[in-house]
Amino acid sequence: MSQELQRIVPSGSYQIEETIAVNETTHKFYREVEVRSEFSRYCQWYYDTAKSNREELKKMRGELNIFHWFRRRS
């Protein structure tokens, strides 16, 4: 049983600590990449929505405003 365990777990405690540290660093790196990608997608969505809203506002300002006639007469 001990020979099987030695094949699974590295023999020195330094190697175990190093392996765990590398694993944690890798996990943190991939999580950071995921967070940044998600933020980038959100920013792109925000810029696209803002552009669409600006275009819609410009279009609305060019349309005839019939409510202005009612407010002016009152």
TIKOL-191019 format. One line per 2 residues: number of its first residue (from 0); their letters; for each residue z negated, y negated, x negated of N, C-alpha, C. Coordinates in nm, 3 decimals, m for minus. Layout:
REM residues N
NUM> a> Z Y X Z Y X Z Y X  ...
//
This chain:
REM residues 74
0> ms> 0.000 0.119 m0.082 0.000 0.000 0.000 0.000 m0.125 m0.085  m0.076 m0.126 m0.195 m0.084 m0.245 m0.278 0.049 m0.273 m0.346
2> qe> 0.128 m0.169 m0.380 0.258 m0.191 m0.442 0.354 m0.256 m0.342  0.347 m0.216 m0.219 0.431 m0.277 m0.116 0.394 m0.424 m0.095
4> lq> 0.265 m0.454 m0.097 0.219 m0.590 m0.081 0.264 m0.678 m0.198  0.263 m0.624 m0.317 0.305 m0.701 m0.433 0.454 m0.736 m0.425
6> ri> 0.533 m0.654 m0.362 0.675 m0.685 m0.345 0.695 m0.796 m0.243  0.609 m0.804 m0.144 0.621 m0.905 m0.039 0.565 m1.040 m0.085
8> vp> 0.448 m1.040 m0.143 0.379 m1.162 m0.185 0.388 m1.173 m0.337  0.429 m1.289 m0.392 0.431 m1.305 m0.537 0.293 m1.281 m0.597
10> sg> 0.290 m1.237 m0.721 0.164 m1.191 m0.780 0.067 m1.304 m0.812  0.111 m1.418 m0.860 0.018 m1.524 m0.899 m0.009 m1.622 m0.787
12> sy> m0.131 m1.676 m0.783 m0.165 m1.773 m0.679 m0.085 m1.902 m0.698  m0.048 m1.935 m0.823 0.034 m2.054 m0.848 0.170 m2.039 m0.781
14> qi> 0.225 m1.918 m0.789 0.355 m1.895 m0.726 0.346 m1.907 m0.574  0.236 m1.861 m0.519 0.217 m1.871 m0.374 0.208 m2.018 m0.333
16> ee> 0.128 m2.096 m0.404 0.113 m2.239 m0.373 0.246 m2.312 m0.388  0.320 m2.279 m0.491 0.449 m2.343 m0.514 0.548 m2.307 m0.403
18> ti> 0.547 m2.182 m0.362 0.636 m2.138 m0.254 0.602 m2.209 m0.124  0.475 m2.222 m0.094 0.432 m2.292 0.028 0.469 m2.440 0.020
20> av> 0.450 m2.501 m0.095 0.485 m2.642 m0.111 0.635 m2.665 m0.093  0.716 m2.577 m0.149 0.861 m2.589 m0.135 0.900 m2.572 0.012
22> ne> 0.837 m2.477 0.079 0.865 m2.454 0.221 0.828 m2.576 0.305  0.712 m2.634 0.279 0.670 m2.754 0.353 0.764 m2.871 0.326
24> tt> 0.804 m2.889 0.201 0.895 m2.998 0.166 1.029 m2.980 0.235  1.079 m2.858 0.238 1.206 m2.830 0.304 1.196 m2.859 0.453
26> hk> 1.085 m2.816 0.514 1.065 m2.841 0.657 1.061 m2.991 0.686  0.987 m3.066 0.605 0.978 m3.212 0.623 1.114 m3.278 0.605
28> fy> 1.190 m3.232 0.508 1.323 m3.289 0.484 1.414 m3.269 0.606  1.420 m3.147 0.657 1.506 m3.121 0.772 1.458 m3.195 0.897
30> re> 1.329 m3.210 0.912 1.275 m3.288 1.025 1.316 m3.435 1.011  1.309 m3.490 0.891 1.350 m3.628 0.866 1.499 m3.646 0.895
32> ve> 1.581 m3.550 0.856 1.724 m3.556 0.884 1.747 m3.556 1.035  1.675 m3.472 1.106 1.687 m3.464 1.251 1.647 m3.595 1.318
34> vr> 1.536 m3.654 1.275 1.488 m3.780 1.332 1.588 m3.892 1.306  1.639 m3.900 1.185 1.737 m4.004 1.152 1.867 m3.987 1.230
36> se> 1.910 m3.864 1.248 2.032 m3.839 1.325 2.012 m3.879 1.471  1.897 m3.845 1.525 1.867 m3.882 1.664 1.862 m4.034 1.679
38> fs> 1.801 m4.102 1.583 1.795 m4.248 1.587 1.934 m4.309 1.576  2.018 m4.251 1.491 2.155 m4.299 1.476 2.233 m4.284 1.606
40> ry> 2.217 m4.170 1.674 2.283 m4.149 1.802 2.233 m4.251 1.906  2.103 m4.277 1.906 2.047 m4.375 1.999 2.104 m4.514 1.972
42> cq> 2.111 m4.553 1.846 2.166 m4.685 1.810 2.311 m4.696 1.854  2.389 m4.591 1.833 2.529 m4.594 1.875 2.540 m4.608 2.026
44> wy> 2.456 m4.536 2.100 2.456 m4.547 2.246 2.418 m4.689 2.287  2.318 m4.746 2.221 2.272 m4.881 2.254 2.383 m4.983 2.230
46> yd> 2.451 m4.976 2.115 2.559 m5.069 2.084 2.675 m5.054 2.183  2.709 m4.930 2.218 2.817 m4.907 2.315 2.780 m4.964 2.452
48> ta> 2.655 m4.943 2.494 2.610 m4.995 2.624 2.608 m5.147 2.624  2.562 m5.207 2.515 2.559 m5.353 2.506 2.700 m5.410 2.510
50> ks> 2.792 m5.347 2.441 2.931 m5.393 2.442 2.989 m5.385 2.583  2.963 m5.274 2.650 3.010 m5.257 2.788 2.951 m5.363 2.879
52> nr> 2.822 m5.391 2.864 2.756 m5.492 2.947 2.813 m5.631 2.921  2.841 m5.663 2.795 2.900 m5.793 2.764 3.038 m5.807 2.826
54> ee> 3.118 m5.701 2.819 3.252 m5.704 2.879 3.243 m5.719 3.031  3.148 m5.649 3.092 3.132 m5.658 3.238 3.086 m5.798 3.277
56> lk> 2.996 m5.858 3.200 2.949 m5.993 3.229 3.063 m6.094 3.216  3.144 m6.078 3.114 3.260 m6.167 3.096 3.355 m6.155 3.215
58> km> 3.377 m6.034 3.261 3.464 m6.010 3.376 3.404 m6.072 3.502  3.272 m6.057 3.521 3.206 m6.112 3.639 3.210 m6.264 3.639
60> rg> 3.197 m6.325 3.524 3.201 m6.472 3.516 3.339 m6.526 3.552  3.442 m6.446 3.534 3.577 m6.488 3.567 3.613 m6.470 3.714
62> el> 3.532 m6.394 3.786 3.561 m6.369 3.927 3.518 m6.487 4.013  3.574 m6.496 4.131 3.542 m6.601 4.226 3.402 m6.577 4.282
64> ni> 3.320 m6.679 4.281 3.182 m6.666 4.330 3.174 m6.731 4.468  3.179 m6.649 4.574 3.175 m6.705 4.709 3.034 m6.748 4.749
66> fh> 2.932 m6.693 4.685 2.795 m6.732 4.717 2.769 m6.877 4.676  2.842 m6.924 4.579 2.827 m7.062 4.535 2.864 m7.157 4.649
68> wf> 2.961 m7.123 4.728 3.002 m7.209 4.841 2.888 m7.221 4.942  2.820 m7.111 4.972 2.712 m7.114 5.070 2.594 m7.194 5.018
70> rr> 2.561 m7.183 4.893 2.449 m7.259 4.839 2.481 m7.406 4.832  2.604 m7.441 4.807 2.643 m7.581 4.794 2.636 m7.654 4.929
72> rs> 2.667 m7.588 5.037 2.670 m7.650 5.167 2.529 m7.669 5.227  2.433 m7.593 5.180 2.299 m7.600 5.238 2.225 m7.725 5.198
//
